[in-house]
Amino acid sequence: DIQMTQSPSSMSASVGDRVTITCRASHDISGWLAWYQQKPGKAPKLLIYAASSSKSGVPSRFSGRGSGTQYTLTINNLQPEDFATYYCQQGNTFPMTFGQGTRLEVK
Amino acid sequence: QVQLQESGPGLVTPSETLTLTCTVSGDSLSPYYWNWLRQSPGKGLEWLGFMFYTGSTKYNPSFSSRVTISMDTSKNQISLKMGSMTGADTAVYFCARSVTGTTNVAFNSWSPGTLVTVSS
């Protein structure tokens, strides 16, 4: 299975900050990388797929980029509703696998 | 706006078979991939398998010997059966739809999730 490693595992930030979360795959996943946001007790919500394509309705402050084995999710101008846990997921090779999550907390 | 809702037991006895049903409203099963996933504190998010609207399936090898996904198009439902349940299978289970109908690379719409506890 392809291992997905996120960094950092947790971080704290303030409203208005810019934050970047990194996801590294154990093998080249050819850009098939998705990002999700999850709040406690809720299902994950898709933000980005195919590394940089935003799901319709997702605020433009969320952006993704990357290729090969290295990918990033950037949140510009952090809003109160953005404090949550973020997961990356590779869709290139079965079985599809997820990162362990990055918990974004209020500083 | 498609909506997904699981139904099934919240408690399963060890060694028994879990059956969950995901009812889809607001859209057809066609032409998407329909997935089952689960989440536990110890293992995180795990993809269990999918069924394409045509009926083809693919399973995570870690679960393929005991997982079956089926579909009832007349009821707009997808079902998951997982046998030989143990405490390690205690998790929140989700059904989710693929982001497109051509590839199953990400999960666009999710059910709320149902906690399944395996205990005697």
Interface residues (C-beta under 8 A of the other chain):
Chain A: W32 A34 Y36 K42 A43 P44 K45 L46 Y49 A50 K55 Y87 Q89 G91 N92 F94 P95 M96 T97 F98 Q100 G101
Chain B: G44 L45 E46 W47 K58 N60 P61 S62 F94 A96 V99 T103 N104 V105 A106 F107 N108 W110 S111 P112 G113
